Amino acid sequence: MNQIPESVWELLTQMAYFFPWYVALVLVSAVARIAIERAAGIRIEDFTNSVLDSGVTYESAFKDVVLVVLYFPLFEELVFRGLPYLLFGTLGIVVGSAVWVSMHPAWQLQYVRSLPLRKKVLFTITSTAYYTSAATFYSMMWVAGAGLASILYHIAHNGWLTLVDLLKEVELPAPWKKYRFVRPAVAGVKKRRVLRERQVSI
């Protein structure tokens, strides 16, 4: 089946049709995963901050957007679902999605390596369950002939997650607050002046 819609209207129709499935299979399963992990005392953000550099620069933000929002969705959808489905049909997309699912807990486990084994196992189960649900969503779109819509959904999903992560690291000044800025140089000058006065008095 042709994966590229004949018009923008057809693409928008596909996006709208699959939106309830996105909510049910991706968003709801993500909330369930977070709830289970937090009930067990697993907060992956506590571990990623200690492993990764939390400082946000223009270069790191640009890299995250290009890799996570554009490259990864396009690469993953084509390699793990699009091409396997084109070459081997439904079996291909099942196998490709299974590999895609297993890859996520495989690299995410590095962030929880300090946890006890039982929590690592639980994390593996919740991660696998979530990505299996997400893979089901993206796969059903390919099977229905909405491959391009699947790629766009993947891009949009990674996009808003990346935006949330970046906004957590960037503190924007609130316009309704008044800030008092102290120049470090001025403070340093005052400190040196006090030291000189003490030396003179001695």
N, C-alpha and C positions, 0 to 999 in steps of 0.2 A: 504494500500500500504506500502511496506517495506520502512522505513525511513533511513536505513543504506545502502549506496552504496556497490556494490559488489567489487569495486576496487578503488584505489586512483585516477585512471584516470577518473572514473565515477564521483567521488566527485569533482575533479577539473573542469570537464565539467559542473556540476551543478553550481559551484561557478561562472564560467565564464558566463553561460547563464543568471543568475539572477543579474549580476553586473549592467547592464543598469537599471534594476528595482530598485536596491539599490540607484543608483544615482538619479533617478527620484522621488522615494517615500520617501527616507530618507534624502539624502544630499540637494536636491533642496528645499524640504519642510522645512528643518532646516534653510537654508539661508533665505527663505521667512519669517519664524517666527522671526528670528533675525532682519530682516529689518523692519518688522511691529512694533516690540516691541521698537526698537531704535527710530523709527520715532515718537512713542508715548512717548518717554522719559523713557523707561524702560530698564535698563541695569542690569540684574540679578547679574552679577559679582560684581557690586558696593555694593549689599546687602549681598552677600554671604561672602565677605571679612570681613564684620562687625559682622557676626554671627559666622563664623567658624574661627578656628585658622589657619592663613595663613602660619605659620611656617612649613617647610617641614623637617622632620627627616627621618632617615632610617626606623624607626618603622612605621610611618604614611604612608610613600610611599609604604612599603611592604603590609600594611593592605589594602590600596586603590587598589593596583594591584590585590591582592587575592580576595577581596570582589567584586569590581566593574567590573574587567575584567574577572574573572573566575566564582565566585559563583553566582552573580546576573544573568548573561546571561543563565547559565545552569539551575538555579532554575526557572527563569521566563519562559523560553522556555518550560520546561517540565511541570510545574504546570499550566500555563495559556494557553498553546497551545497544547503541545504534548499529555498529558493525557486527556484533554477534547476532543480532536479530536479522540483519540483512543477509548474513552468510548461513546461519543455521536455524533461523526461525525462533520459535518460542523457547526451545531448549537452549539456544545460544544466549538469549536474554536472561534466562534463569541462571545459567552457569556464570555469565558475566556479572550479574547482580550479586550472586553469592560471593564472588571474589571481592567485589566492591564493598560489600557489607563487612567481610572479615578483615579488610584492610584498616578500617576505622578503629576498632578496639586494639588492633595490633600496634598502631603508633600512639594511640591515646593512653595506653597503659603506662607509658613512661612518666606521665604526670602524677600517677598515684602509686608509684613504686614504694613509697614510704608507708603505705597502709598495710594492715595485716592481710593475710592471704584470703580470708573469707570475704573481705570487702573488695579485694581485687576481683574475685570471682563474681561477686554481685555486680560490680561495675562492668565486667565483660558481658554479663547477661543483659543488663539494661541497655548497654550500648548496642549490642547485637540486635536486640528486639527493636530498638528505635530505628536503626538503619535498615533493618528488614522491612519495617513498615514504610519508610521513605522510599526504599527500592521498589516496593510494590506500587507505590504511587507513580514513580517515574516510568516503570516498566509498562504499566497499563496504558500510559499515554502513547508509548512507542507502538504497542500492539494495536491501538486504536487509530494509528496513522497520524498522531500529533507529536511527532518527534521534535519539531522546532519549538512547539509550545513547551515540551518537557525541558528543553535546554533553557528557555526563557524563565521557566519556573525555578529551575536550579540556580540560575544567575540571580533572580530576585531574592530567593531564599538566602543564599550566601551573602547577598548585598546588604540586606537589612540586619543580618547577624553581625557582619563586619562593621557596619555603621554604629551599631549599639556598642560593640567592643571599643571602637575608637572614641566614642563620646564618653565612655567611662573613664578614659585616660586623659581627656582634655577638659580642663576646667575653664568654662566660659564665664567672664565677669557678668554678674547680674546688673542690668542698667539701673535698677531701683536702689542699689546699695552704693554707699559712698566709701571709697577706698582711700586710705592714707598710705602713701608710698614713702619709704625711707631709703634714701640713697646709701648703699654700703660705703661709698667713697667718703661721704660726709661723716658717717659714723666713725670711719677709720681715722679721719682727720681729728675729730674730737678726742678720740682715745689717745692718739699720739700727743695732742696738746696737753691732756691731763698728765701723761707720763712725763713730759718735759717740765711741767710745773712742779711735779713732785721731785724731780731730780734737782731743779733749781733751789727748791726749798730745803733740800737736804744739804 
